[in-house]
């Protein structure tokens, strides 16, 4: 059973099994700085490349049993609720921080614009059993976490019509581990603040892993594979897209170096 909650959250009535995973003590989490400066840094480790990923990891992996997803009628109801909660005059904008930055087929005709969101950080706190991992061997995927004083750089997309939000909504909300919020983002380098819809990790969801230490994150990212491919490829695409936009996330760079080293040594 699944039910719709507040703040654009889609909630599961029967909680999913934790796949034998435990939530780690937040004190063990990484203390990395947020990636907000367009400066190139070199982190210890091997260069992560698509050739290395293809050499070491299978192209995809099919789960033994398909994981639970949110039914379409509840997805559409939650989208309608999110649209009702926006301010009058707000355009259908999306602030993207993960795969939406490069999976442009979900955002047809929308041009990307670098932008900054304050008060949140990009974090690998969500277990991925749908796309880059399977229930038997979960991966990690990105979500925004509220962190006062931090900021997250990503891409802002302005859509020509509300109807085009549905493919984005389905893409992001199908697993059920996000809640949505209209936030204020600033186009870079010095744009006028605008309101945009974005996807925040739901800390109450069973697939919220909490702040794992970076070495533990790297080990998952270096091994997990799901129906959409290796988790390492997701990490690399995130790094490449940010760099192409003149943006940086230092944790993403560190993890890419760690994962490259893990894959290189086999």
C-alpha positions as CSV (number, residue, x, y, z in Angstrom):
1,X,0.0,0.0,0.0
2,X,1.3,3.5,-0.8
3,X,-0.1,6.8,0.2
4,X,0.7,10.5,-0.6
5,X,2.1,12.7,2.1
6,X,2.8,16.4,2.6
7,X,5.5,18.4,0.8
8,X,5.4,16.4,-2.5
9,X,6.4,13.2,-0.6
10,X,5.1,9.9,-1.8
11,X,5.0,7.5,1.2
12,X,4.9,3.7,1.4
13,X,2.3,2.4,3.8
14,X,4.2,-0.9,4.2
15,X,7.9,-0.1,4.8
16,X,10.3,-1.7,2.4
17,X,12.9,-4.2,3.8
18,X,16.2,-2.6,4.5
19,X,18.1,-5.3,2.6
20,X,20.1,-6.0,5.7
21,X,21.5,-2.5,5.8
22,X,21.9,-0.4,8.9
23,X,22.0,3.4,9.3
24,X,25.4,4.5,10.3
25,X,26.3,7.0,13.1
26,X,26.2,10.5,11.5
27,X,29.4,11.2,13.4
28,X,31.2,8.8,11.0
29,X,30.1,10.9,8.0
30,X,32.5,12.8,5.7
31,X,33.3,16.4,6.5
32,X,33.9,17.5,2.9
33,X,33.5,21.0,1.7
34,X,30.7,21.7,-0.8
35,X,31.6,22.0,-4.5
36,X,30.8,25.6,-5.3
37,X,33.9,27.1,-6.9
38,X,34.8,26.8,-10.6
39,X,38.4,25.7,-9.7
40,X,40.1,22.5,-10.8
41,X,41.6,20.4,-8.0
42,X,43.5,17.1,-8.3
43,X,42.5,14.5,-5.7
44,X,44.5,11.4,-4.8
45,X,43.5,8.4,-6.9
46,X,43.3,7.1,-10.4
47,X,41.4,8.8,-13.2
48,X,38.0,7.4,-13.5
49,X,37.1,6.8,-17.2
50,X,34.4,5.0,-19.2
51,X,37.0,2.6,-20.6
52,X,38.0,1.6,-17.1
53,X,34.4,1.2,-16.0
54,X,33.6,-1.0,-19.1
55,X,36.7,-3.1,-18.4
56,X,35.9,-3.8,-14.8
57,X,32.1,-3.9,-14.5
58,X,29.2,-5.5,-16.3
59,X,27.1,-3.4,-18.6
60,X,24.0,-3.9,-16.5
61,X,22.4,-6.1,-13.9
62,X,18.8,-7.3,-13.6
63,X,17.3,-7.7,-10.1
64,X,16.1,-11.1,-9.0
65,X,12.8,-9.5,-8.1
66,X,11.7,-6.0,-9.3
67,X,11.7,-3.5,-6.5
68,X,8.6,-1.6,-5.4
69,X,7.8,1.7,-7.1
70,X,5.1,4.3,-6.6
71,X,1.9,3.8,-8.7
72,X,1.2,6.3,-11.5
73,X,-2.0,7.6,-10.0
74,X,-0.2,8.6,-6.8
75,X,2.6,10.2,-8.7
76,X,0.2,12.3,-10.7
77,X,-1.7,13.3,-7.5
78,X,1.6,14.3,-5.8
79,X,2.6,16.4,-8.9
80,X,-0.8,18.2,-8.8
81,X,-0.2,18.9,-5.1
82,X,3.2,20.4,-5.8
83,X,1.8,22.6,-8.6
84,X,-0.9,23.9,-6.2
85,X,1.7,24.8,-3.6
86,X,3.8,27.1,-5.8
87,X,3.6,30.9,-5.8
88,X,1.5,32.8,-8.3
89,X,3.6,33.7,-11.3
90,X,6.3,31.0,-10.8
91,X,7.4,29.4,-14.0
92,X,7.8,25.6,-14.2
93,X,11.5,25.5,-13.3
94,X,13.6,22.5,-12.2
95,X,16.8,22.7,-10.2
96,X,18.8,19.6,-11.2
97,X,21.8,18.2,-9.2
98,X,22.1,14.6,-10.4
99,X,21.1,12.6,-13.4
100,X,18.6,15.2,-14.6
101,X,21.6,17.4,-15.5
102,X,22.5,15.1,-18.4
103,X,19.5,12.9,-19.1
104,X,18.0,15.7,-21.3
105,X,15.4,13.4,-22.9
106,X,13.4,14.0,-19.7
107,X,13.6,17.8,-20.3
108,X,13.0,18.3,-24.0
109,X,13.7,21.8,-25.3
110,X,14.8,23.1,-21.9
111,X,18.2,24.8,-21.9
112,X,20.5,24.4,-18.9
113,X,21.7,27.3,-16.8
114,X,24.2,27.0,-14.0
115,X,22.7,27.9,-10.7
116,X,23.3,27.8,-7.0
117,X,21.0,26.6,-4.2
118,X,21.8,27.7,-0.7
119,X,21.1,25.8,2.5
120,X,21.4,22.4,0.8
121,X,24.2,20.0,-0.1
122,X,24.5,17.3,-2.8
123,X,24.9,14.0,-0.9
124,X,25.2,10.2,-1.6
125,X,22.8,9.3,1.1
126,X,20.2,7.2,-0.8
127,X,20.4,3.5,-1.5
128,X,19.7,2.8,-5.2
129,X,17.9,-0.5,-5.9
130,X,16.1,0.6,-9.0
131,X,18.6,2.1,-11.5
132,X,22.3,1.8,-10.6
133,X,21.9,-1.1,-8.1
134,X,19.6,-4.0,-7.3
135,X,17.9,-5.0,-4.0
136,X,20.6,-7.8,-3.6
137,X,23.4,-5.3,-4.0
138,X,22.2,-1.6,-3.7
139,X,24.1,1.3,-5.2
140,X,24.1,4.9,-4.0
141,X,22.3,7.8,-5.6
142,X,22.3,11.5,-5.1
143,X,19.8,13.6,-3.1
144,X,19.7,17.1,-1.7
145,X,20.2,17.3,2.1
146,X,19.3,20.4,4.1
147,X,22.6,21.7,5.5
148,X,22.5,25.3,6.8
149,X,25.5,27.3,5.6
150,X,26.2,24.9,2.7
151,X,25.3,25.3,-1.0
152,X,24.9,23.1,-4.0
153,X,25.7,24.1,-7.6
154,X,23.7,22.5,-10.4
155,X,21.7,23.2,-13.5
156,X,18.4,25.2,-13.7
157,X,15.9,24.3,-16.4
158,X,12.9,26.4,-17.4
159,X,10.1,24.5,-19.1
160,X,7.7,26.1,-21.5
161,X,4.7,24.4,-20.1
162,X,3.5,22.7,-16.8
163,X,2.6,19.6,-18.8
164,X,6.3,18.9,-19.4
165,X,6.9,18.5,-15.7
166,X,5.3,15.0,-15.8
167,X,8.3,13.2,-17.4
168,X,10.6,14.8,-14.9
169,X,8.3,13.9,-12.0
170,X,8.1,10.3,-13.0
171,X,11.8,10.1,-13.5
172,X,12.7,11.3,-10.1
173,X,9.7,10.3,-7.9
174,X,9.2,6.7,-9.0
175,X,11.4,5.1,-6.3
176,X,9.6,7.1,-3.6
177,X,12.7,8.4,-1.7
178,X,12.4,12.1,-2.5
179,X,10.2,14.8,-1.2
180,X,9.8,18.0,-3.3
181,X,10.1,21.6,-2.5
182,X,10.0,25.0,-4.2
183,X,13.3,26.6,-3.4
184,X,15.1,29.8,-4.3
185,X,18.1,29.4,-6.6
186,X,20.4,32.0,-8.1
187,X,21.5,31.6,-11.7
188,X,25.3,32.0,-12.0
189,X,27.4,34.0,-12.1
190,X,25.2,36.8,-10.9
191,X,21.6,36.2,-11.9
192,X,18.3,37.2,-10.3
193,X,17.0,34.7,-7.8
194,X,14.1,32.6,-9.0
195,X,11.9,29.8,-7.6
196,X,12.4,26.3,-8.8
197,X,11.2,22.8,-7.9
198,X,13.8,20.3,-6.7
199,X,14.0,16.9,-5.1
200,X,15.2,16.5,-1.5
201,X,16.2,13.2,0.1
202,X,13.5,11.9,2.4
203,X,15.3,11.1,5.6
204,X,12.4,8.9,6.8
205,X,12.5,6.6,3.8
206,X,13.9,3.1,4.3
207,X,16.4,3.6,1.5
208,X,17.9,6.7,3.2
209,X,21.3,5.3,4.2
210,X,22.5,8.4,6.2
211,X,26.0,9.9,5.9
212,X,28.3,7.0,5.2
213,X,32.1,7.7,5.3
214,X,33.6,8.5,1.9
215,X,35.6,5.3,1.7
216,X,32.4,3.3,2.2
217,X,30.6,5.4,-0.4
218,X,33.5,4.8,-2.8
219,X,33.3,1.0,-2.3
220,X,29.6,1.0,-3.2
221,X,30.0,3.2,-6.2
222,X,32.9,1.0,-7.5
223,X,30.9,-2.2,-7.4
224,X,27.1,-1.5,-7.7
225,X,25.5,-2.2,-11.1
226,X,21.8,-2.0,-11.9
227,X,19.4,-2.1,-14.9
228,X,20.7,1.4,-16.1
229,X,24.4,0.4,-15.7
230,X,27.2,0.8,-13.2
231,X,27.0,3.3,-10.3
232,X,30.5,4.4,-11.2
233,X,29.2,5.6,-14.6
234,X,26.6,7.7,-12.7
235,X,29.4,9.2,-10.6
236,X,31.5,10.0,-13.7
237,X,28.5,11.6,-15.6
238,X,27.9,13.8,-12.6
239,X,31.5,14.9,-12.5
240,X,31.7,15.5,-16.3
241,X,28.5,17.5,-16.5
242,X,29.5,19.7,-13.6
243,X,32.9,20.4,-15.2
244,X,31.3,21.1,-18.6
245,X,29.1,23.7,-16.9
246,X,32.1,25.3,-15.2
247,X,31.0,24.0,-11.8
248,X,32.7,21.8,-9.2
249,X,31.8,19.5,-6.4
250,X,34.9,18.5,-4.4
251,X,33.3,15.4,-2.9
252,X,32.4,14.2,-6.3
253,X,36.0,14.7,-7.4
254,X,37.3,12.9,-4.4
255,X,35.0,10.0,-4.9
256,X,35.8,9.7,-8.6
257,X,39.5,9.5,-7.6
258,X,38.8,6.8,-5.0
259,X,36.6,4.8,-7.4
260,X,39.1,5.0,-10.2
261,X,41.8,3.6,-7.9
262,X,39.5,0.8,-6.6
263,X,38.7,-0.2,-10.2
264,X,42.2,0.1,-11.4
265,X,43.6,-2.3,-8.8
266,X,40.7,-4.7,-9.4
